[in-house]
């Protein structure tokens, strides 16, 4: 039976996919029939949204698998990999929009007359903005609730599509209502939007790339782990702390100094209490390894 978290991620992603499919069809029709190159580019961007949804569906299912012989730390990094791919898709979509916009601007400057978009393109741009902004808020709320980086990344992908459609709306409006010479606003708007999309992709991919490269948790998180461990009576100091993130969970290795006269059973109980404190704050799927050492004044975290 599918786990609750995995099922909720699937539900959120499928809703986004359904809306994306509708928008992709509408945008391609509006772009071709409505004579708007910006709308066609926007349709391509929505298509990348749909592809990212498919990636989330595939990788979250893999990430939800329990640990096995070949993945002793579980499969959480597959979700991180999915997030990186979404970020790279955003960057790719942004570069594609930029190239398309630059080509249209060059054509216009060389004297080529750009076609005037129709009202159909304008209406679909408005529908896209409203629907994608709603999807952004809906998906972001779910991603934070489920502590899923991939879902949060997908929410920002929805927001980037809304921004793209906003730029498209500005370009279409200018081309429709300001006269022939202002039709260049359509590709110019696409170029401006492309910068925002590329930046969004970079912001999403960068922290996940750091995770894949085994970067430590932020300093405030590590300090919180030390505080939790030292809140257990009998644990004097913490040192040799090593941390990393695995999907929506964390892995922690540390040395805890205790009274050397404690029995092995007593020391183990304190280590277990420290593990429980970390899991209480960072989640039950946290992977924790505590090495017990006799207390001395020589080392302090």
C-alpha positions as CSV (number, residue, x, y, z in Angstrom):
1,X,0.0,0.0,0.0
2,X,1.3,3.4,-0.9
3,X,2.6,5.5,2.0
4,X,0.6,8.5,3.0
5,X,3.4,11.0,2.2
6,X,4.1,9.4,-1.2
7,X,0.4,9.3,-2.0
8,X,-0.1,13.0,-1.1
9,X,2.9,14.0,-3.3
10,X,1.4,12.0,-6.2
11,X,-2.0,13.7,-5.7
12,X,-0.4,17.2,-5.8
13,X,1.8,16.4,-8.8
14,X,-1.1,14.8,-10.7
15,X,-3.3,17.9,-10.2
16,X,-0.4,20.0,-11.5
17,X,0.1,17.7,-14.5
18,X,-3.6,17.8,-15.4
19,X,-3.6,21.6,-15.4
20,X,-0.4,21.6,-17.4
21,X,-1.8,19.4,-20.1
22,X,-4.8,21.7,-20.6
23,X,-2.5,24.8,-20.7
24,X,-0.1,23.2,-23.1
25,X,-2.9,22.5,-25.6
26,X,-4.4,25.9,-25.1
27,X,-1.1,27.7,-25.5
28,X,-0.1,25.9,-28.6
29,X,-3.5,26.6,-30.2
30,X,-3.4,30.2,-29.1
31,X,0.2,30.7,-30.2
32,X,-0.4,29.2,-33.7
33,X,-3.9,30.5,-34.3
34,X,-3.4,33.7,-32.4
35,X,-0.2,34.5,-34.2
36,X,2.0,34.9,-31.1
37,X,5.5,33.6,-31.1
38,X,5.8,34.5,-27.4
39,X,2.8,32.3,-26.7
40,X,4.3,29.4,-28.6
41,X,7.5,29.8,-26.4
42,X,5.3,29.9,-23.3
43,X,3.7,26.6,-24.5
44,X,7.2,25.1,-24.7
45,X,7.8,26.3,-21.1
46,X,4.6,24.7,-19.9
47,X,5.7,21.5,-21.7
48,X,8.8,21.5,-19.5
49,X,6.5,21.8,-16.5
50,X,4.7,18.7,-17.6
51,X,8.0,16.9,-18.0
52,X,9.1,17.9,-14.5
53,X,5.8,16.6,-13.1
54,X,6.6,13.2,-14.7
55,X,10.1,13.3,-13.2
56,X,8.7,13.9,-9.7
57,X,6.2,11.1,-10.1
58,X,9.0,8.6,-11.1
59,X,11.7,9.7,-8.6
60,X,9.5,10.2,-5.5
61,X,8.3,6.6,-6.0
62,X,11.9,5.4,-6.0
63,X,12.8,7.7,-3.1
64,X,10.0,6.2,-1.0
65,X,11.5,2.7,-1.2
66,X,13.0,1.5,2.1
67,X,16.7,0.9,2.5
68,X,18.1,-2.3,1.0
69,X,21.4,-4.1,0.5
70,X,22.6,-1.7,-2.2
71,X,21.2,1.5,-0.6
72,X,21.9,1.2,3.1
73,X,21.0,4.9,3.7
74,X,17.7,4.6,1.8
75,X,16.8,6.1,-1.6
76,X,16.2,9.7,-0.5
77,X,18.8,11.1,-2.8
78,X,16.7,10.1,-5.8
79,X,14.3,12.9,-4.8
80,X,17.2,15.3,-4.6
81,X,18.3,14.2,-8.1
82,X,14.8,14.9,-9.3
83,X,15.0,18.4,-7.9
84,X,18.3,19.0,-9.7
85,X,16.8,17.8,-12.9
86,X,13.8,20.2,-12.5
87,X,16.2,23.1,-11.9
88,X,18.2,22.2,-15.0
89,X,14.9,22.0,-17.0
90,X,14.1,25.5,-15.8
91,X,17.5,26.7,-17.0
92,X,17.1,25.0,-20.3
93,X,13.6,26.4,-20.8
94,X,14.9,29.9,-20.0
95,X,17.8,29.6,-22.5
96,X,15.4,28.4,-25.1
97,X,13.1,31.3,-24.6
98,X,16.0,33.7,-24.7
99,X,17.3,32.4,-28.0
100,X,13.8,32.5,-29.5
101,X,13.3,36.1,-28.3
102,X,16.7,37.3,-29.5
103,X,16.1,35.8,-33.0
104,X,12.7,37.6,-33.2
105,X,14.2,41.0,-32.1
106,X,17.0,40.6,-34.7
107,X,14.4,39.9,-37.4
108,X,12.4,42.9,-36.4
109,X,15.4,45.2,-36.4
110,X,16.3,43.9,-39.8
111,X,13.0,45.1,-41.1
112,X,10.9,42.0,-40.9
113,X,7.3,42.7,-39.9
114,X,6.1,40.7,-36.9
115,X,2.5,39.5,-36.9
116,X,-0.1,41.1,-34.7
117,X,-1.3,38.7,-32.0
118,X,-5.0,38.1,-31.7
119,X,-7.4,38.3,-28.7
120,X,-7.3,34.5,-28.3
121,X,-3.6,34.7,-27.3
122,X,-4.4,37.5,-24.8
123,X,-7.2,35.5,-23.1
124,X,-5.1,32.3,-22.9
125,X,-2.2,34.3,-21.3
126,X,-4.5,35.6,-18.6
127,X,-6.0,32.1,-18.0
128,X,-2.4,30.8,-17.7
129,X,-1.3,33.4,-15.2
130,X,-4.3,32.8,-12.9
131,X,-4.2,29.0,-13.1
132,X,-0.4,28.7,-12.6
133,X,-0.4,31.2,-9.7
134,X,-3.0,29.1,-8.0
135,X,-1.0,25.9,-8.7
136,X,2.1,27.6,-7.2
137,X,0.4,28.4,-3.9
138,X,-1.3,25.0,-3.7
139,X,1.9,23.0,-4.5
140,X,4.2,25.1,-2.3
141,X,1.9,24.7,0.7
142,X,1.8,20.9,0.1
143,X,5.6,20.7,-0.4
144,X,6.3,22.5,2.9
145,X,3.8,20.3,4.7
146,X,5.3,17.1,3.3
147,X,8.9,18.4,3.6
148,X,9.6,17.5,0.0
149,X,12.2,19.5,-1.9
150,X,11.0,18.1,-5.2
151,X,7.4,19.3,-4.6
152,X,8.6,22.7,-3.5
153,X,10.8,22.9,-6.6
154,X,7.8,22.0,-8.7
155,X,5.8,24.8,-7.1
156,X,8.5,27.3,-8.1
157,X,8.3,25.8,-11.6
158,X,4.6,26.7,-11.6
159,X,5.5,30.2,-10.4
160,X,8.1,30.6,-13.2
161,X,5.4,29.6,-15.7
162,X,3.1,32.2,-14.3
163,X,5.9,34.8,-14.6
164,X,6.5,33.7,-18.2
165,X,2.9,34.1,-19.0
166,X,2.9,37.5,-17.5
167,X,5.7,38.5,-19.7
168,X,3.9,37.0,-22.6
169,X,0.7,39.0,-21.7
170,X,2.7,42.2,-21.6
171,X,4.3,41.5,-25.0
172,X,1.0,40.5,-26.6
173,X,-0.8,43.5,-25.2
174,X,1.9,45.9,-26.5
175,X,1.9,44.2,-29.9
176,X,-1.9,44.4,-30.1
177,X,-2.7,47.9,-28.8
178,X,0.4,50.1,-29.3
179,X,0.9,49.8,-33.1
180,X,3.1,48.0,-35.5
181,X,6.4,49.3,-34.3
182,X,5.7,48.0,-30.8
183,X,5.2,44.4,-31.8
184,X,8.9,44.0,-30.9
185,X,7.7,44.0,-27.2
186,X,6.6,40.4,-27.6
187,X,10.1,38.9,-28.1
188,X,11.6,41.5,-25.7
189,X,9.3,40.4,-22.9
190,X,10.3,36.8,-23.6
191,X,14.0,37.7,-23.2
192,X,13.3,39.4,-19.9
193,X,11.3,36.5,-18.6
194,X,14.0,34.1,-19.7
195,X,16.4,35.7,-17.2
196,X,14.0,35.1,-14.4
197,X,13.4,31.5,-15.3
198,X,17.2,30.8,-15.5
199,X,17.7,32.3,-12.1
200,X,14.8,30.3,-10.6
201,X,16.4,27.1,-12.0
202,X,19.8,28.0,-10.6
203,X,18.3,28.8,-7.1
204,X,16.5,25.4,-7.1
205,X,19.4,23.3,-8.4
206,X,22.3,24.8,-6.4
207,X,21.4,23.6,-2.9
208,X,20.6,20.1,-4.2
209,X,23.8,19.9,-6.1
210,X,25.5,20.7,-2.8
211,X,23.6,17.8,-1.1
212,X,24.6,15.4,-3.9
213,X,28.2,16.5,-3.2
214,X,27.7,15.6,0.5
215,X,27.7,19.1,1.8
216,X,27.1,19.5,5.6
217,X,23.9,20.9,7.0
218,X,23.8,24.6,7.7
219,X,25.6,25.7,10.8
220,X,22.4,26.6,12.7
221,X,21.1,23.0,12.1
222,X,24.4,21.5,13.4
223,X,24.2,23.7,16.4
224,X,20.7,22.6,17.0
225,X,21.8,18.9,16.8
226,X,24.5,19.6,19.4
227,X,22.0,21.4,21.7
228,X,19.6,18.4,21.5
229,X,22.3,15.9,22.3
230,X,23.7,17.8,25.2
231,X,20.2,18.2,26.6
232,X,20.4,14.6,27.6
233,X,21.7,14.4,31.3
234,X,25.1,12.8,31.5
235,X,26.4,13.8,28.0
236,X,29.1,16.3,28.6
237,X,30.4,17.3,25.2
238,X,29.9,16.7,21.5
239,X,32.6,16.7,18.9
240,X,33.6,15.2,15.5
241,X,30.1,16.1,14.3
242,X,29.4,15.2,10.6
243,X,26.1,15.8,8.9
244,X,24.5,15.6,5.5
245,X,21.1,15.6,4.0
246,X,19.5,12.6,2.3
247,X,16.3,13.6,0.5
248,X,13.9,14.8,3.1
249,X,15.9,13.2,6.0
250,X,19.3,13.8,7.5
251,X,22.3,11.7,8.5
252,X,24.3,12.5,11.6
253,X,27.6,11.1,12.9
254,X,29.1,12.4,16.2
255,X,31.1,11.5,19.3
256,X,29.4,12.0,22.6
257,X,31.6,12.3,25.8
258,X,30.1,10.8,29.0
259,X,31.3,9.7,32.4
260,X,33.8,6.8,31.9
261,X,32.4,5.0,35.0
262,X,29.0,4.5,33.4
263,X,28.1,0.9,32.5
264,X,27.7,0.1,28.8
265,X,24.0,-0.2,29.3
266,X,23.7,3.2,30.9
267,X,25.9,4.8,28.2
268,X,23.8,3.2,25.5
269,X,20.6,4.5,27.1
270,X,21.9,8.0,27.0
271,X,23.0,7.6,23.4
272,X,19.5,6.3,22.5
273,X,17.9,9.2,24.3
274,X,20.0,11.6,22.2
275,X,19.0,9.8,19.0
276,X,15.3,10.2,20.0
277,X,15.8,13.9,20.6
278,X,17.3,14.4,17.1
279,X,14.5,12.3,15.5
280,X,11.9,14.3,17.4
281,X,13.1,17.5,15.7
282,X,14.5,16.3,12.4
283,X,12.1,13.3,11.6
284,X,11.9,9.6,12.3
285,X,13.8,8.8,9.1
286,X,17.0,10.5,10.4
287,X,20.0,8.2,10.3
288,X,22.1,8.7,13.4
289,X,25.4,7.2,14.6
290,X,26.6,8.2,18.1
291,X,30.1,7.0,19.2
292,X,30.4,7.0,23.0
293,X,33.6,8.2,24.6
294,X,34.8,8.7,28.2
295,X,34.6,12.3,29.4
296,X,37.7,14.5,29.4
297,X,38.3,18.3,29.3
298,X,40.5,18.0,26.1
299,X,37.8,18.3,23.5
300,X,34.8,20.5,23.2
301,X,32.6,21.1,20.2
